[in-house]
């Protein structure tokens, strides 16, 4: 067997479209460039490949996003050759289908294999649990929240003490308002047809039912009915591709409930930091528990008021109480969402500024990008040291 260079780490993800797991791949790869490791990303494609290339990160594009068992089987030999050709020293899989191929390929070469569980770990059918079980077979298992780790332990009888809990992270400096000129902010307001004196409510999420768009529409419609003089702009942003029927239903619901003059249901927008800074309140009312939920920590890093569901990983990312950093709502509770939006709209300047400071400090302390990257690097170091013994 050829000598394998211990420096190369390959992350495997089905695609590099815009999303939380994909952003984490980019961030970890960029961090590794300044360490004793060299990053490689294996993926099928996606818009964020350009971001990887801009940072001089090696990207291998192969058709690895297929769930067909035959394709998974035939990919084993392909993965084995990729690992050999690129002198891979550790394989980090972030999704189930390619993880099956990567696991057996890495076993053939005696290369350490680890996984990160990004998605839902709910109880499911026998076959689904069998399919998911590949994520438990590595030398290490990373979970993106305490909530995810608890669900893995409960539903898969896996010792929680053997799970590395590494929350996603952000750098608050990347979300600072002074990163943007007044012109950039005004230009986006004009593009989204927002008046200078309007309060802006933003819901940035993939267009799917469990993200709570309908709940937000119903809550906001009740707010404007109860206060017809209120001047607000409600913005939804997200990828419409493949979700056109759902988007159409949201538009119909908005019209039916009298929100057509208040709401804009827009497509994807990549510069999230800028989007936050044309907004006053950020909504994330998921009706199914989020394994982590990146938007709440981004919004807090930007110093914005976040209102999110009290479920899943968001019970960890938003602090409640006297020194709160945002607001949590009862799950799928329209009335509670309405009340929290009204509360946020009526905060005075001092209250908003104090909340902003607490939110940024909380994220810097508990969900920093540096901490996420360092903890992941620690896992790599630990596993590679073990493998040398």
C-alpha positions as CSV (number, residue, x, y, z in Angstrom):
1,X,0.0,0.0,0.0
2,X,1.4,3.5,-0.9
3,X,2.6,5.6,2.0
4,X,-0.2,8.0,3.0
5,X,0.6,11.6,3.8
6,X,-0.9,12.3,7.2
7,X,-1.7,15.9,6.4
8,X,-4.7,15.6,4.0
9,X,-8.2,15.8,5.4
10,X,-11.1,15.2,3.0
11,X,-14.6,16.4,3.8
12,X,-17.4,14.7,1.9
13,X,-20.8,16.3,1.3
14,X,-23.4,15.6,-1.4
15,X,-23.4,19.2,-2.7
16,X,-22.2,22.7,-1.9
17,X,-25.4,24.6,-2.3
18,X,-26.1,27.3,0.3
19,X,-26.9,25.8,3.7
20,X,-25.7,25.4,7.2
21,X,-23.7,22.1,6.7
22,X,-22.2,23.4,3.5
23,X,-21.1,26.7,5.2
24,X,-19.5,24.6,7.9
25,X,-17.5,22.6,5.3
26,X,-16.2,25.9,3.8
27,X,-15.3,27.3,7.3
28,X,-13.5,24.2,8.4
29,X,-11.6,23.9,5.1
30,X,-10.5,27.5,5.3
31,X,-9.4,27.1,8.9
32,X,-7.3,24.0,8.0
33,X,-5.3,26.0,5.4
34,X,-3.5,27.7,8.3
35,X,-2.8,24.5,10.2
36,X,-0.7,21.4,9.8
37,X,-3.5,19.9,7.7
38,X,-4.4,20.4,4.0
39,X,-8.1,20.4,3.2
40,X,-9.9,18.7,0.3
41,X,-13.6,18.7,-0.4
42,X,-15.4,16.0,-2.3
43,X,-18.8,16.9,-3.6
44,X,-21.2,16.7,-6.5
45,X,-21.3,20.4,-7.2
46,X,-23.0,23.6,-6.0
47,X,-22.7,27.4,-5.9
48,X,-20.4,27.4,-2.9
49,X,-17.6,25.6,-4.9
50,X,-16.6,29.0,-6.1
51,X,-16.1,30.1,-2.4
52,X,-13.9,27.1,-1.8
53,X,-11.8,27.9,-4.9
54,X,-11.4,31.5,-3.9
55,X,-9.7,30.3,-0.7
56,X,-7.4,28.0,-2.7
57,X,-9.1,24.8,-1.4
58,X,-8.9,21.7,-3.5
59,X,-12.3,20.6,-4.7
60,X,-13.0,17.2,-6.3
61,X,-16.4,17.0,-8.1
62,X,-17.9,13.6,-8.6
63,X,-21.4,12.3,-8.7
64,X,-21.8,11.3,-5.0
65,X,-25.2,12.6,-4.2
66,X,-27.1,9.5,-5.3
67,X,-29.0,7.3,-2.7
68,X,-29.3,4.3,-5.1
69,X,-27.8,1.3,-3.3
70,X,-26.0,0.2,-6.5
71,X,-24.5,3.6,-6.9
72,X,-23.4,3.7,-3.3
73,X,-21.8,0.2,-3.8
74,X,-20.0,1.2,-7.0
75,X,-18.7,4.4,-5.4
76,X,-16.7,2.4,-2.9
77,X,-13.9,1.6,-5.4
78,X,-14.1,5.2,-6.8
79,X,-13.7,6.6,-3.3
80,X,-10.8,4.2,-2.6
81,X,-9.0,5.5,-5.6
82,X,-9.7,9.1,-4.7
83,X,-8.3,8.6,-1.2
84,X,-5.1,6.9,-2.6
85,X,-4.5,9.5,-5.3
86,X,-4.9,12.4,-2.9
87,X,-3.0,10.7,0.0
88,X,-5.9,11.2,2.3
89,X,-5.1,10.7,6.0
90,X,-8.6,11.2,7.5
91,X,-12.1,11.0,6.0
92,X,-14.8,13.3,7.4
93,X,-18.3,12.4,6.0
94,X,-21.2,14.8,6.5
95,X,-24.1,12.9,4.9
96,X,-25.4,9.4,4.8
97,X,-25.3,8.2,1.2
98,X,-21.7,9.2,0.5
99,X,-20.8,8.1,4.1
100,X,-21.6,4.5,3.2
101,X,-19.2,4.5,0.3
102,X,-16.5,6.4,2.2
103,X,-16.7,4.1,5.2
104,X,-16.0,0.9,3.2
105,X,-13.4,2.6,1.1
106,X,-11.6,4.0,4.2
107,X,-11.7,0.5,5.8
108,X,-10.0,-1.0,2.8
109,X,-7.1,1.5,3.3
110,X,-7.1,1.6,7.1
111,X,-7.8,5.3,7.0
112,X,-9.6,6.9,10.0
113,X,-13.3,7.7,9.2
114,X,-15.4,10.2,11.2
115,X,-18.9,11.7,10.7
116,X,-20.8,14.8,11.6
117,X,-24.6,14.4,12.3
118,X,-26.1,17.7,10.9
119,X,-29.7,16.7,10.4
120,X,-32.6,15.3,12.4
121,X,-32.0,12.2,14.5
122,X,-35.6,11.4,15.2
123,X,-36.9,7.9,15.7
124,X,-38.0,6.3,12.4
125,X,-38.6,3.1,10.5
126,X,-36.3,0.1,10.8
127,X,-34.9,0.7,7.3
128,X,-34.4,4.4,7.9
129,X,-32.6,3.7,11.1
130,X,-30.4,1.2,9.3
131,X,-29.6,3.7,6.6
132,X,-28.8,6.4,9.3
133,X,-26.6,4.0,11.3
134,X,-23.6,4.6,9.1
135,X,-23.1,7.9,10.9
136,X,-22.4,5.8,14.1
137,X,-19.7,3.7,12.6
138,X,-16.7,6.1,12.6
139,X,-13.7,6.6,14.8
140,X,-15.5,9.7,16.0
141,X,-19.1,11.2,15.8
142,X,-19.6,14.9,16.0
143,X,-23.1,16.4,16.8
144,X,-23.9,20.0,16.1
145,X,-25.8,20.5,19.4
146,X,-26.6,19.0,22.7
147,X,-30.1,18.4,21.4
148,X,-28.8,16.4,18.4
149,X,-26.5,14.4,20.6
150,X,-29.4,13.6,23.0
151,X,-31.6,12.4,20.1
152,X,-28.8,10.2,18.7
153,X,-28.3,8.7,22.1
154,X,-32.0,8.1,22.7
155,X,-33.0,6.8,19.3
156,X,-29.9,4.8,18.4
157,X,-28.8,3.5,21.9
158,X,-25.5,5.3,21.5
159,X,-23.4,6.4,24.5
160,X,-23.7,10.2,24.6
161,X,-20.3,10.4,26.3
162,X,-18.7,9.2,23.0
163,X,-20.2,12.0,21.0
164,X,-18.2,15.2,20.4
165,X,-20.7,18.1,20.6
166,X,-19.4,20.9,18.5
167,X,-22.0,23.7,17.8
168,X,-21.7,25.7,14.6
169,X,-20.0,29.0,15.0
170,X,-19.9,32.5,13.5
171,X,-17.5,35.4,13.7
172,X,-19.4,38.5,14.9
173,X,-16.9,40.7,13.0
174,X,-18.2,39.2,9.8
175,X,-21.7,40.4,10.7
176,X,-20.8,43.9,11.9
177,X,-22.8,46.8,10.5
178,X,-19.6,48.8,9.8
179,X,-18.7,46.2,7.1
180,X,-21.2,47.9,4.9
181,X,-21.5,51.4,3.5
182,X,-24.6,53.4,4.0
183,X,-25.1,53.2,0.2
184,X,-25.0,49.4,0.2
185,X,-27.7,49.3,2.9
186,X,-29.9,51.9,1.1
187,X,-29.5,50.2,-2.2
188,X,-30.8,46.9,-0.8
189,X,-33.7,48.7,0.8
190,X,-34.6,50.2,-2.5
191,X,-34.3,46.8,-4.2
192,X,-36.6,45.3,-1.7
193,X,-38.9,48.4,-1.8
194,X,-38.4,49.3,1.9
195,X,-39.1,52.8,3.1
196,X,-36.4,54.4,5.3
197,X,-38.6,54.7,8.3
198,X,-40.2,51.2,8.1
199,X,-39.6,48.5,10.6
200,X,-38.4,45.4,8.7
201,X,-39.2,41.8,9.7
202,X,-37.0,39.2,8.0
203,X,-37.6,35.5,7.7
204,X,-34.6,33.8,6.0
205,X,-35.2,30.1,5.5
206,X,-35.6,27.4,2.9
207,X,-39.2,27.3,1.5
208,X,-40.6,24.2,3.2
209,X,-43.6,23.9,5.5
210,X,-41.6,23.1,8.7
211,X,-39.7,26.4,8.6
212,X,-42.9,28.2,9.8
213,X,-43.6,30.6,7.0
214,X,-47.4,30.1,7.3
215,X,-47.2,30.7,11.0
216,X,-45.4,34.0,10.4
217,X,-47.9,35.1,7.8
218,X,-50.8,34.4,10.2
219,X,-49.1,36.2,13.1
220,X,-48.2,39.2,11.0
221,X,-51.6,39.5,9.5
222,X,-53.2,39.6,12.9
223,X,-50.7,42.3,14.0
224,X,-51.6,44.6,11.1
225,X,-55.3,44.0,11.5
226,X,-55.1,45.0,15.2
227,X,-52.9,48.0,14.3
228,X,-53.7,49.2,10.8
229,X,-51.4,52.3,11.1
230,X,-48.4,50.2,11.7
231,X,-45.8,50.7,9.0
232,X,-43.8,47.4,8.6
233,X,-42.2,45.5,5.7
234,X,-42.1,41.7,5.9
235,X,-39.4,40.0,3.8
236,X,-39.1,36.3,3.2
237,X,-35.9,35.1,1.5
238,X,-35.0,31.6,0.4
239,X,-34.4,29.2,-2.5
240,X,-37.6,28.9,-4.5
241,X,-36.2,26.2,-6.8
242,X,-38.2,23.0,-6.4
243,X,-40.6,24.7,-4.0
244,X,-42.7,26.7,-6.4
245,X,-46.0,25.2,-5.3
246,X,-45.3,26.0,-1.6
247,X,-44.3,29.5,-2.5
248,X,-47.4,30.0,-4.5
249,X,-49.5,28.8,-1.5
250,X,-47.7,31.3,0.7
251,X,-48.5,34.1,-1.7
252,X,-52.2,33.1,-1.8
253,X,-52.4,32.9,2.0
254,X,-50.8,36.4,2.2
255,X,-53.4,37.8,-0.2
256,X,-56.3,36.1,1.6
257,X,-55.1,37.5,5.0
258,X,-54.6,41.0,3.7
259,X,-50.8,41.1,3.8
260,X,-50.1,41.7,0.1
261,X,-49.1,45.3,0.7
262,X,-46.7,44.4,3.5
263,X,-45.0,41.2,2.4
264,X,-42.4,40.3,-0.2
265,X,-41.6,36.6,-0.8
266,X,-38.2,36.7,-2.5
267,X,-35.7,34.2,-3.8
268,X,-32.2,33.3,-2.5
269,X,-30.0,36.1,-1.2
270,X,-26.4,35.2,-0.4
271,X,-25.2,38.2,1.6
272,X,-26.9,37.3,4.8
273,X,-25.0,39.8,6.9
274,X,-26.2,42.7,4.7
275,X,-29.8,41.3,4.8
276,X,-29.7,41.4,8.6
277,X,-28.6,45.0,8.5
278,X,-31.6,46.2,6.5
279,X,-33.8,44.4,9.1
280,X,-34.9,45.1,12.6
281,X,-36.4,41.7,13.7
282,X,-35.4,38.3,12.5
283,X,-37.9,35.4,12.6
284,X,-37.1,31.7,12.7
285,X,-40.3,30.0,13.8
286,X,-39.6,26.4,12.8
287,X,-42.5,24.1,13.7
288,X,-40.3,20.9,13.8
289,X,-37.2,21.0,16.1
290,X,-34.1,22.3,14.4
291,X,-31.0,20.1,15.0
292,X,-29.1,23.4,15.4
293,X,-30.4,26.3,13.4
294,X,-27.8,28.7,12.1
295,X,-29.9,31.8,11.6
296,X,-30.3,32.6,15.4
297,X,-26.6,32.8,16.0
298,X,-26.1,34.8,12.8
299,X,-28.8,37.3,13.8
300,X,-27.4,37.7,17.3
301,X,-23.9,38.2,15.9
302,X,-25.3,41.0,13.8
303,X,-26.9,42.5,16.9
304,X,-30.4,42.0,15.7
305,X,-33.6,40.9,17.6
306,X,-34.2,37.2,17.0
307,X,-37.5,35.5,17.6
308,X,-37.4,31.8,17.2
309,X,-39.1,28.6,18.2
310,X,-38.4,27.1,21.7
311,X,-37.4,23.8,20.2
312,X,-34.3,21.8,19.2
313,X,-30.9,23.4,19.2
314,X,-32.5,26.9,19.5
315,X,-33.1,26.2,23.2
316,X,-29.3,26.4,23.4
317,X,-28.5,29.3,21.1
318,X,-31.0,31.9,22.4
319,X,-30.7,33.0,26.1
320,X,-33.9,33.8,28.0
321,X,-34.5,35.6,31.3
322,X,-33.6,39.1,32.5
323,X,-30.3,39.1,30.4
324,X,-32.0,37.6,27.4
325,X,-30.3,37.7,23.9
326,X,-33.6,37.2,22.0
327,X,-37.0,35.7,22.3
328,X,-38.3,32.1,22.1
329,X,-41.8,31.2,21.3
330,X,-43.9,28.2,22.1
331,X,-43.7,25.7,19.3
332,X,-46.2,26.4,16.5
333,X,-48.0,29.0,18.6
334,X,-49.3,31.8,16.4
335,X,-50.5,33.9,19.3
336,X,-47.2,33.7,21.1
337,X,-45.3,34.7,17.9
338,X,-47.6,37.7,17.5
339,X,-47.0,38.8,21.0
340,X,-43.3,38.5,20.8
341,X,-43.2,40.5,17.5
342,X,-45.3,43.2,19.1
343,X,-42.9,43.2,22.1
344,X,-39.9,43.5,19.9
345,X,-41.5,46.3,17.8
346,X,-42.2,48.3,21.0
347,X,-38.7,48.1,22.6
348,X,-37.2,51.5,23.1
349,X,-33.7,52.4,21.7
350,X,-31.9,51.7,25.0
351,X,-33.6,48.3,25.3
352,X,-32.6,47.4,21.7
353,X,-29.0,48.5,22.2
354,X,-28.7,46.5,25.5
355,X,-30.2,43.4,23.8
356,X,-27.8,43.9,20.9
357,X,-24.7,44.0,23.2
358,X,-25.8,40.9,25.1
359,X,-26.5,39.0,21.9
360,X,-23.1,39.7,20.4
361,X,-21.3,38.9,23.7
362,X,-23.3,35.6,24.1
363,X,-22.4,34.4,20.5
364,X,-18.8,35.4,20.9
365,X,-18.5,33.4,24.1
366,X,-20.5,30.3,23.2
367,X,-20.7,30.1,19.4
368,X,-17.6,31.6,17.9
369,X,-16.2,30.4,14.6
370,X,-12.8,30.0,16.1
371,X,-14.1,27.7,18.8
372,X,-16.0,25.5,16.3
373,X,-12.9,25.2,14.1
374,X,-10.5,24.5,17.0
375,X,-12.7,21.8,18.5
376,X,-13.0,20.1,15.1
377,X,-9.2,20.3,14.7
378,X,-8.8,18.7,18.2
379,X,-10.9,15.8,17.0
380,X,-8.7,15.3,13.9
381,X,-5.6,15.4,16.1
382,X,-7.0,13.0,18.6
383,X,-8.1,10.4,16.0
384,X,-4.9,10.6,14.0
385,X,-2.8,10.2,17.1
386,X,-4.8,7.2,18.1
387,X,-4.4,5.7,14.6
388,X,-0.6,5.9,14.8
389,X,-0.4,3.8,17.9
